Amino acid sequence: MKYILFDKDGTLIHYHDTWVPFSLGMVEDFVKAFDIESAQDELLYDLGYRNGAVQPNTALAAGSTHDFYRAFGKHGDIRVIETWVKDYYAHNITDAMQDIEIIDGAKEVLMKTRELGYKNVVCTNDSRRSAQMFIDKFGLGDYVDDLVCGDDTPYSKPDTRILEPFLQRNKASFDQMIMIGDNTSDTQLGKEYGLFTVGVLSGTGTQESLDGANHIINDVTELISDGKFVFDNVFSR
């Protein structure tokens, strides 16, 4: 079996129009709730919002809820803050998901790779709830075979332990997989095991920031050429 692992934010959906406003709003509400408005700039910097933009390879660009807990936890009781973040996410994620937009051609890529016999997997540091809402919103259920999510385990990309439940479920190995994503959390995933990774420039990553990528493309539509998956030869290494 051949598995194509797709990051979600910045790879399959437009990141900046949805998650930047959501995250900035969460920080603003957090500092108000805990009466620490003076810490807002520091918190934004720690999360990766600098010079008016989200920087590659930061918590905002590619982090999990655990990364947010660590950044927010500097400003109070970590247990109280974890509860606040979870509640905020639970109460606001549905509204945020209304605004997400899939990258042009991404659904067609998933349809084509599935037609060609590959197994498509969404591999994200985001929550399983968010990933499933994305799949449901854009009718991708027939084209996505499995999910790897940031709240499935205590680990997040690029730590390969995030993949352990998936590997066990599918009896899969690293030579059966390719990872596609827009941050080094994607392009460094599984490098010690020889996992082939492809960086995309449709999210927060840049040519310079995508360390470890075996190849870099503009977006996922470049994965298909003449009706074929362009990296199929990787599986026969």
C-alpha distance (Angstrom), angle and dihedral (degrees) to the residues before:
residue distance angle dihedral
M1 . . .
K2 3.82 . .
Y3 3.81 119.9 .
I4 3.80 127.0 -162.7
L5 3.80 111.1 -161.8
F6 3.80 113.8 -155.8
D7 3.77 124.3 -165.9
K8 3.81 110.4 -138.0
D9 3.81 114.1 -145.1
G10 3.79 111.9 59.3
T11 3.80 92.0 4.1
L12 3.80 105.3 59.1
I13 3.81 99.0 9.1
H14 3.78 134.3 36.2
Y15 3.78 106.1 -97.3
H16 3.78 105.3 -167.4
D17 3.80 100.0 55.6
T18 3.81 94.9 52.7
W19 3.77 115.7 23.3
V20 3.79 99.4 36.9
P21 3.84 93.8 59.9
F22 3.82 90.3 41.1
S23 3.81 93.3 51.3
L24 3.79 95.0 43.7
G25 3.79 89.3 50.0
M26 3.79 91.3 49.9
V27 3.81 91.9 52.1
E28 3.80 91.3 48.6
D29 3.80 92.1 49.6
F30 3.80 91.3 44.9
V31 3.80 96.3 54.9
K32 3.80 89.9 46.5
A33 3.80 92.9 48.7
F34 3.81 91.8 51.6
D35 3.82 94.8 36.1
I36 3.81 93.7 -121.5
E37 3.81 102.3 122.1
S38 3.80 88.8 147.0
A39 3.81 88.9 67.4
Q40 3.81 95.7 55.6
D41 3.81 97.1 97.2
E42 3.80 92.3 45.9
L43 3.79 91.7 49.6
L44 3.80 92.8 48.7
Y45 3.79 89.5 50.0
D46 3.80 92.2 49.8
L47 3.80 90.7 50.3
G48 3.80 91.7 50.7
Y49 3.81 105.5 -99.5
R50 3.79 103.5 132.9
N51 3.79 133.2 156.2
G52 3.78 90.2 3.0
A53 3.80 96.0 -56.0
V54 3.79 142.0 82.0
Q55 3.79 109.3 -103.9
P56 3.82 121.2 -138.5
N57 3.79 120.2 -99.0
T58 3.81 95.4 19.0
A59 3.80 131.8 120.4
L60 3.80 91.7 -94.4
A61 3.79 92.3 48.5
A62 3.77 100.3 44.4
G63 3.78 111.6 -10.0
S64 3.77 132.4 126.1
T65 3.79 128.7 -133.0
H66 3.81 86.6 -91.6
D67 3.82 89.2 62.8
F68 3.79 89.9 51.4
Y69 3.80 90.9 49.5
R70 3.80 90.2 54.3
A71 3.81 93.7 49.4
F72 3.81 95.1 43.7
G73 3.79 91.4 40.7
K74 3.80 91.8 70.7
H75 3.79 87.4 72.3
G76 3.79 103.6 54.6
D77 3.79 148.4 -26.7
I78 3.80 105.2 -18.8
R79 3.81 93.6 -144.9
V80 3.79 92.5 53.0
I81 3.79 91.0 45.2
E82 3.80 93.8 49.1
T83 3.79 89.1 53.7
W84 3.80 91.2 48.5
V85 3.82 93.2 49.7
K86 3.81 92.5 47.4
D87 3.80 91.7 49.0
Y88 3.80 92.4 46.3
Y89 3.78 91.3 50.3
A90 3.80 92.8 46.7
H91 3.80 93.5 50.3
N92 3.81 97.6 43.2
I93 3.80 108.1 31.9
T94 3.80 94.7 85.4
D95 3.80 92.1 56.4
A96 3.81 91.3 45.3
M97 3.79 91.7 52.0
Q98 3.78 90.6 56.3
D99 3.79 88.7 69.9
I100 3.80 100.9 47.6
E101 3.78 118.8 115.8
I102 3.76 125.3 -159.3
I103 3.79 116.3 -129.0
D104 3.79 110.8 -100.2
G105 3.78 109.8 -93.0
A106 3.82 95.7 9.5
K107 3.80 94.6 113.3
E108 3.78 90.6 49.2
V109 3.81 89.9 52.0
L110 3.81 90.9 53.3
M111 3.79 90.2 47.7
K112 3.80 91.7 50.4
T113 3.80 97.3 46.0
R114 3.80 89.3 48.3
E115 3.81 89.7 49.7
L116 3.81 89.2 51.1
G117 3.79 90.0 56.3
Y118 3.79 102.4 -101.4
K119 3.79 123.0 134.2
N120 3.80 111.7 -123.8
V121 3.80 117.6 -146.5
V122 3.81 126.9 -175.9
C123 3.81 105.8 -142.2
T124 3.79 111.6 -173.0
N125 3.78 140.7 155.1
D126 3.80 86.5 -139.0
S127 3.80 122.6 95.4
R128 3.79 124.7 -78.6
R129 3.79 89.7 -120.1
S130 3.79 91.7 57.1
A131 3.80 92.5 45.3
Q132 3.79 92.2 50.5
M133 3.80 91.9 47.6
F134 3.81 88.9 53.6
I135 3.80 91.6 50.7
D136 3.79 92.1 47.8
K137 3.80 94.5 45.7
F138 3.79 93.7 56.0
G139 3.80 98.7 34.3
L140 3.80 95.3 -114.8
G141 3.79 98.1 141.6
D142 3.81 93.8 107.1
Y143 3.81 92.1 51.0
V144 3.82 103.2 43.1
D145 3.78 115.0 72.9
D146 3.79 102.1 -177.0
L147 3.80 145.2 -0.4
V148 3.79 132.6 -133.7
C149 3.81 109.3 -168.9
G150 3.77 139.3 -177.7
D151 3.78 94.8 -117.2
D152 3.82 95.9 48.5
T153 3.81 90.9 84.6
P154 3.83 136.9 6.2
Y155 3.81 87.1 -100.0
S156 3.78 135.2 83.0
K157 3.80 135.8 -165.7
P158 3.01 130.3 -43.5
D159 3.81 87.5 33.2
T160 3.79 103.5 93.0
R161 3.80 90.8 -147.1
I162 3.81 86.6 81.2
L163 3.82 85.3 71.2
E164 3.80 97.9 52.0
P165 3.85 97.5 95.1
F166 3.82 90.1 47.0
L167 3.80 92.8 48.1
Q168 3.79 91.1 49.5
R169 3.82 94.4 45.8
N170 3.77 93.1 51.1
K171 3.81 100.1 29.5
A172 3.80 84.4 -127.4
S173 3.79 131.2 159.0
F174 3.80 133.1 -153.7
D175 3.80 93.6 -105.7
Q176 3.80 88.0 62.4
M177 3.81 93.7 57.9
I178 3.79 142.7 73.8
M179 3.82 121.8 -168.8
I180 3.82 122.0 -146.5
G181 3.81 120.9 -168.2
D182 3.79 151.0 128.9
N183 3.84 102.9 -120.1
T184 3.78 137.9 52.6
S185 3.79 87.8 -106.6
D186 3.82 82.3 71.9
T187 3.79 101.4 35.2
Q188 3.82 93.4 46.7
L189 3.80 94.3 46.1
G190 3.78 111.5 121.0
K191 3.78 95.1 -8.3
E192 3.80 90.6 140.0
Y193 3.81 87.0 59.9
G194 3.78 95.9 45.2
L195 3.80 97.0 -104.4
F196 3.82 109.3 170.9
T197 3.81 111.0 -128.7
V198 3.78 132.2 -167.0
G199 3.80 121.3 -159.6
V200 3.80 121.3 -147.8
L201 3.80 126.7 -156.1
S202 3.81 95.5 -150.1
G203 3.82 94.5 94.2
T204 3.79 134.2 36.1
G205 3.80 97.7 -52.2
T206 3.80 125.7 100.1
Q207 3.78 135.3 -161.7
E208 3.79 87.8 -98.7
S209 3.81 97.7 45.5
L210 3.80 100.5 47.6
D211 3.79 96.4 90.0
G212 3.77 115.2 -178.9
A213 3.80 97.6 21.6
N214 3.79 113.4 142.5
H215 3.78 88.1 -156.0
I216 3.82 136.9 4.8
I217 3.80 125.6 -147.9
N218 3.78 133.6 175.4
D219 3.80 96.3 -115.6
V220 3.78 142.0 -27.1
T221 3.80 94.0 -82.3
E222 3.80 87.3 75.5
L223 3.80 89.2 65.0
I224 3.79 89.5 79.5
S225 3.80 123.5 61.1
D226 3.79 126.8 165.6
G227 3.78 88.6 -6.9
K228 3.80 94.0 -57.2
F229 3.80 136.2 104.8
V230 3.79 103.2 -107.3
F231 3.81 95.7 -144.6
D232 3.79 98.4 48.8
N233 3.82 90.6 115.0
V234 3.82 88.5 66.1
F235 3.79 90.3 72.5
S236 3.81 91.2 60.7
R237 3.81 96.2 53.6
